[in-house]
Amino acid sequence: MRPHNFKKILVSGGAGFIGSNFIRHLHHAYSTYQIFNLDLLTYSGNKKNLLDLEGSNRYTFFQGDICDKSLLDNLFAQDNFDVIINFAAESHVDRSLHSSYHFIRTNVVGTHALIEAAKQFKTHRFVQISTDEVYGDVTNGASDENTPLNPSSPYSSSKAAADLLIKSYIRSHRLPAIIVRGSNNFGPYQYPEKLIPLTISSLLEGKQIPVHGNGQHIRSWLYVQDFCNAIDIVMHNGRDGEIYNAGGAPKTNLEVLSQIAKNLNMADRLKNHTVHTSDRPGADLRYAPDSGKITRELGWQPVYQFDDALASTVQWYLDNRDWWTEIKNTTTFLEHYERQSKAQYY
């Protein structure tokens, strides 16, 4: 474990779901860090996710595009960041199947711009937030960090491409970078197109819940605070050039829906609100990341039990109805929800 003396942390994509939770985590855990949030505020970025930090003299927000080299040059020259944590990404598989351009631009070109800036300004540590989806469909066993990449969608392909680009900079330019591949996160402030917040909000509104195929797809579900803890540990104690998986509890989509309905005391209504659509093209039936390496080397493991964390998440959406109602009434969300309900991918 190398010593560190971090002062200035740049979080790109920090107004999104995981990024905003991580910024809040850092702000509360480390009283000396100056935290800078760079976010373009596209449809899923929301400054309201961090309203509680506005006014803090240790938190600064910049609205901007990670693909904008001149912007990055100015920011890095001004603040000379010690660490970059890159959450900035287009992340919804359905959207990538419908229109992939922004996924390639943000996830590949944007990552390239950031690592170029990190190289030029000699950033001490670059942490790339990747996904277990780069491993593709896992029929048996589990995917460790040496499993060949086999992405199935434009989204996961763009994330795999970013990972490979970073690996090349690690070797060719000695970039002090680490890749963290997380599994399906859930928790507060998740944009309500994703399965868990969509299910909670749709049951409360009496609306349909689109379910791909038979609903037996297995995902590894990880509470966002556990993932924030994993990133924190990797940021401070991970080894340059390494990749770390961080996975959670395996559940089918229908199991997740059923547990949410029970938490809302709406188990009897679930069937009437569930609509099975055609499956995604090239759908992955099972993800199974092996988290053994990050546990052995860095001591991380999930703290929150799935059922307890899901109950807490359901309560958060109950308590923050104004937050997600405003989002679900936007044209961007309504158009996507209509496509999703009809399984329109092209």
matplotlib code that plots the C-alpha trace (Angstrom):
import matplotlib.pyplot as plt

x = [0.0, 1.6, 1.4, -0.8, -1.2, -4.3, -5.7, -7.7, -10.1, -11.8, -15.0, -16.3, -19.9, -20.5, -24.1, -25.2, -26.4, -23.2, -21.0, -23.2, -23.3, -19.5, -19.0, -21.2, -19.2, -15.9, -17.1, -18.3, -15.3, -12.4, -12.5, -9.4, -10.2, -11.2, -13.8, -14.5, -17.4, -17.4, -20.7, -22.3, -25.8, -27.3, -30.7, -29.5, -27.2, -29.0, -27.5, -30.3, -28.6, -26.0, -28.1, -26.9, -23.3, -24.1, -22.4, -19.6, -16.2, -14.8, -17.1, -17.0, -19.2, -18.2, -20.7, -18.8, -18.0, -15.2, -14.6, -13.7, -9.9, -9.6, -11.9, -9.9, -6.6, -7.9, -9.3, -6.2, -3.9, -5.9, -6.3, -3.7, -5.9, -4.2, -6.9, -9.4, -12.4, -14.2, -17.9, -18.9, -20.7, -23.9, -25.0, -28.4, -28.3, -31.7, -30.7, -27.5, -29.5, -31.7, -28.9, -25.3, -23.5, -23.4, -22.2, -19.1, -18.5, -18.8, -17.5, -14.6, -13.7, -14.4, -12.3, -9.5, -9.6, -9.4, -6.5, -4.6, -5.1, -4.0, -0.9, -0.1, -0.6, 0.9, -2.1, -1.1, -4.0, -6.8, -9.7, -11.9, -15.4, -16.2, -18.8, -19.2, -21.1, -17.8, -17.5, -20.8, -23.0, -21.7, -23.4, -21.5, -19.0, -17.8, -15.8, -12.6, -10.4, -8.6, -11.7, -11.7, -13.9, -17.0, -19.4, -22.9, -24.3, -23.0, -23.0, -20.8, -18.6, -17.9, -17.0, -14.7, -13.1, -12.4, -10.9, -8.5, -7.5, -6.6, -4.7, -2.6, -1.8, -0.8, 1.7, 2.9, 2.7, 3.0, -0.4, -1.1, -4.6, -6.8, -10.1, -13.0, -15.7, -18.9, -22.0, -25.6, -25.8, -29.0, -29.9, -30.9, -30.8, -30.8, -32.4, -35.9, -35.4, -33.4, -35.1, -35.4, -36.4, -38.7, -40.4, -40.9, -42.2, -44.4, -46.1, -46.7, -48.2, -50.2, -48.2, -46.9, -43.5, -41.8, -39.8, -37.5, -38.3, -39.2, -37.6, -35.1, -32.0, -29.6, -27.7, -25.3, -27.0, -24.8, -25.9, -24.4, -22.8, -20.9, -19.7, -18.6, -16.6, -15.0, -14.0, -12.7, -10.5, -9.2, -8.5, -6.4, -4.9, -5.2, -2.2, -1.5, -2.3, -4.7, -8.4, -10.8, -14.3, -16.9, -20.0, -23.1, -26.0, -27.2, -31.0, -33.3, -35.2, -38.5, -37.0, -36.1, -39.6, -41.2, -39.2, -40.0, -43.7, -43.5, -41.8, -44.5, -47.3, -48.3, -47.5, -51.0, -50.8, -47.5, -48.8, -51.3, -48.6, -45.9, -45.7, -43.3, -41.8, -39.6, -36.0, -33.2, -31.2, -28.3, -29.5, -27.1, -28.9, -26.4, -23.6, -21.4, -18.4, -15.9, -14.9, -12.3, -9.3, -10.5, -11.4, -8.0, -5.8, -7.7, -10.1, -13.3, -16.6, -20.2, -21.5, -25.2, -27.5, -29.6, -33.0, -32.1, -30.6, -33.5, -36.0, -34.0, -34.0, -37.8, -38.2, -36.0, -38.2, -41.3, -39.7, -38.5, -41.4, -41.0, -37.5, -38.5, -41.9, -40.2, -37.9, -40.6, -42.6, -39.9, -40.2, -36.9, -38.1, -41.6, -40.2, -37.8, -40.4, -42.7, -40.0, -39.0, -42.6, -42.9, -39.4, -38.5, -34.7, -34.2]
y = [0.0, 3.2, 6.4, 9.2, 12.9, 13.7, 17.2, 17.9, 15.3, 15.6, 13.6, 13.5, 12.6, 13.5, 14.7, 11.3, 8.4, 6.7, 9.8, 12.0, 9.3, 9.0, 12.7, 12.8, 9.9, 11.6, 14.9, 13.3, 10.9, 13.2, 16.7, 18.0, 17.0, 19.7, 17.9, 19.2, 17.9, 18.1, 17.1, 18.1, 17.7, 15.6, 13.9, 11.8, 14.4, 16.4, 19.1, 18.5, 15.2, 17.2, 20.1, 19.3, 20.2, 23.5, 26.2, 23.9, 25.5, 22.0, 21.3, 23.0, 22.2, 22.8, 22.2, 21.0, 18.2, 15.8, 15.7, 19.4, 19.4, 23.2, 23.0, 20.2, 22.0, 25.1, 23.1, 21.0, 24.0, 25.9, 23.2, 20.5, 17.6, 14.8, 12.2, 11.7, 9.4, 9.0, 8.2, 10.1, 7.7, 6.9, 3.8, 2.5, -0.6, 0.1, 3.6, 2.3, -0.2, 2.6, 5.2, 4.4, 7.6, 9.3, 6.1, 6.0, 9.7, 10.0, 6.5, 6.2, 9.7, 11.3, 8.8, 9.4, 13.1, 12.6, 10.2, 12.5, 15.3, 13.0, 12.2, 15.8, 17.2, 14.2, 13.3, 11.0, 8.5, 7.9, 5.6, 4.4, 3.3, 0.4, -2.4, -6.2, -6.0, -6.0, -9.7, -10.4, -13.4, -15.8, -19.1, -20.9, -19.9, -16.3, -13.6, -12.6, -9.8, -12.0, -13.2, -12.2, -9.3, -10.3, -7.3, -7.7, -4.2, -0.9, 0.3, -2.5, -2.4, 1.3, 0.6, -2.3, -0.1, 2.5, -0.1, -1.3, 2.3, 2.8, -0.4, 0.7, 4.0, 2.1, 0.2, 2.8, 5.9, 4.5, 6.1, 5.5, 4.2, 1.6, 0.1, -0.8, -3.0, -2.7, -4.7, -3.4, -0.6, 0.5, 3.1, 6.8, 9.2, 6.5, 7.8, 6.2, 4.5, 1.7, -1.4, -0.7, 2.9, 2.3, -0.5, 1.5, 4.6, 2.7, 0.7, 3.9, 5.5, 2.5, 2.3, -0.6, -2.1, -3.4, -6.6, -8.0, -11.5, -13.9, -11.9, -14.6, -12.6, -12.7, -9.6, -9.0, -6.3, -4.0, -1.2, 2.1, 2.8, -0.5, 0.4, 3.9, 2.1, -0.1, 2.9, 4.7, 1.7, 1.4, 5.1, 5.1, 1.6, 0.0, -0.8, 1.1, -0.8, -3.2, -4.1, -4.8, -6.3, -5.3, -7.4, -8.0, -10.4, -12.5, -12.0, -12.5, -9.5, -11.0, -11.7, -8.0, -6.9, -9.3, -8.0, -4.4, -5.1, -6.8, -3.7, -1.5, -3.9, -4.3, -7.9, -8.5, -5.8, -6.7, -9.1, -6.6, -4.0, -6.2, -6.3, -8.8, -7.3, -9.0, -9.4, -7.1, -8.1, -10.2, -10.1, -11.3, -13.8, -13.8, -11.6, -13.1, -10.9, -12.5, -10.0, -12.3, -10.1, -6.9, -8.8, -10.6, -7.6, -4.7, -6.1, -4.9, -6.8, -5.6, -4.4, -4.0, -7.1, -6.9, -7.1, -4.4, -2.1, -2.6, -1.7, 1.4, 2.3, 1.9, 4.1, 6.8, 6.9, 7.1, 10.0, 11.8, 11.5, 15.1, 14.3, 11.4, 12.7, 15.8, 13.5, 11.1, 14.0, 15.2, 14.6, 12.8, 10.2, 9.8, 9.1, 6.5, 4.9, 4.5, 2.8, 0.6, -0.5, -1.5, -2.9, -0.6, -0.8, 0.4]
z = [0.0, -1.1, 1.0, -0.4, 0.2, -1.9, -1.7, -4.8, -6.3, -9.6, -10.0, -13.6, -14.0, -10.3, -10.8, -11.8, -9.5, -8.4, -8.8, -6.6, -3.9, -4.1, -3.8, -0.7, 0.7, 0.2, 1.6, 4.8, 5.2, 4.5, 5.9, 4.1, 0.5, -2.0, -4.3, -7.9, -9.8, -13.6, -15.3, -18.5, -16.9, -19.7, -19.0, -16.1, -14.5, -11.8, -9.6, -7.1, -6.3, -4.3, -3.0, 0.5, -0.4, -2.1, 0.0, 1.2, 0.7, -0.1, -3.0, -6.4, -9.4, -13.1, -15.9, -18.9, -21.4, -20.7, -24.5, -24.4, -24.4, -23.9, -20.9, -19.4, -20.0, -18.3, -15.3, -14.8, -15.2, -12.6, -10.0, -10.7, -9.5, -7.5, -8.4, -11.1, -10.6, -13.9, -13.5, -16.7, -19.0, -20.9, -19.1, -20.2, -22.4, -24.0, -25.0, -26.5, -28.7, -29.9, -30.5, -29.8, -30.9, -27.5, -25.8, -28.1, -27.7, -24.0, -22.9, -25.4, -26.7, -23.3, -21.4, -23.9, -23.3, -19.5, -19.6, -22.0, -19.5, -16.6, -18.6, -19.5, -16.0, -14.2, -12.1, -9.3, -9.7, -12.3, -11.3, -14.1, -13.1, -15.4, -15.3, -15.1, -18.3, -20.2, -19.5, -21.3, -20.7, -18.0, -18.4, -15.6, -12.9, -12.4, -14.1, -12.5, -13.7, -16.2, -17.9, -21.6, -22.5, -24.4, -24.5, -26.0, -26.4, -27.7, -24.1, -22.7, -25.9, -25.3, -21.7, -22.8, -25.3, -22.6, -20.4, -23.2, -24.0, -20.3, -20.2, -23.2, -21.4, -18.3, -20.3, -22.9, -20.8, -17.2, -16.5, -12.7, -13.4, -11.9, -13.3, -11.0, -12.6, -10.5, -10.8, -10.9, -8.3, -6.6, -4.0, -3.6, -6.5, -9.2, -12.5, -12.7, -16.0, -14.2, -13.0, -9.2, -9.2, -12.2, -10.4, -7.2, -8.8, -11.3, -8.6, -6.6, -9.7, -10.8, -14.1, -16.1, -15.4, -18.6, -18.0, -20.6, -21.7, -18.9, -16.2, -15.2, -16.1, -13.2, -12.1, -9.2, -7.1, -5.0, -2.7, -3.9, -0.5, -0.7, -4.1, -2.9, -0.1, -2.8, -4.9, -1.8, -0.8, -4.4, -4.7, -1.6, -1.4, -4.9, -7.0, -10.1, -13.3, -11.6, -12.2, -9.4, -9.6, -7.0, -7.1, -5.0, -4.5, -7.4, -8.0, -11.0, -12.2, -11.1, -7.6, -7.3, -8.5, -6.0, -3.1, -4.0, -4.1, -0.7, 0.7, -0.6, 0.6, -3.1, -3.7, -4.9, -7.5, -9.1, -11.6, -13.0, -13.4, -15.0, -18.8, -20.4, -23.5, -26.1, -24.9, -25.8, -28.9, -27.8, -24.2, -21.4, -19.2, -16.3, -14.9, -12.2, -11.2, -8.9, -6.1, -4.6, -5.6, -4.0, -0.8, -0.6, -1.5, -0.1, 2.5, 0.8, 1.0, 1.0, 4.3, 3.5, 3.1, -0.1, 1.6, 4.1, 1.5, -0.8, 1.9, 2.7, -1.0, -1.3, 1.7, 0.1, -3.0, -0.8, 1.1, -2.1, -4.4, -5.7, -6.9, -9.2, -10.2, -11.7, -13.7, -14.9, -16.3, -18.6, -22.4, -22.4, -19.8, -21.3, -24.8, -23.5, -21.3, -24.3, -26.3, -23.4, -22.8, -26.5, -26.6, -29.5, -29.8, -33.4]

ax = plt.figure().add_subplot(projection="3d")
ax.plot(x, y, z, "-o")
ax.set_aspect("equal")
plt.show()
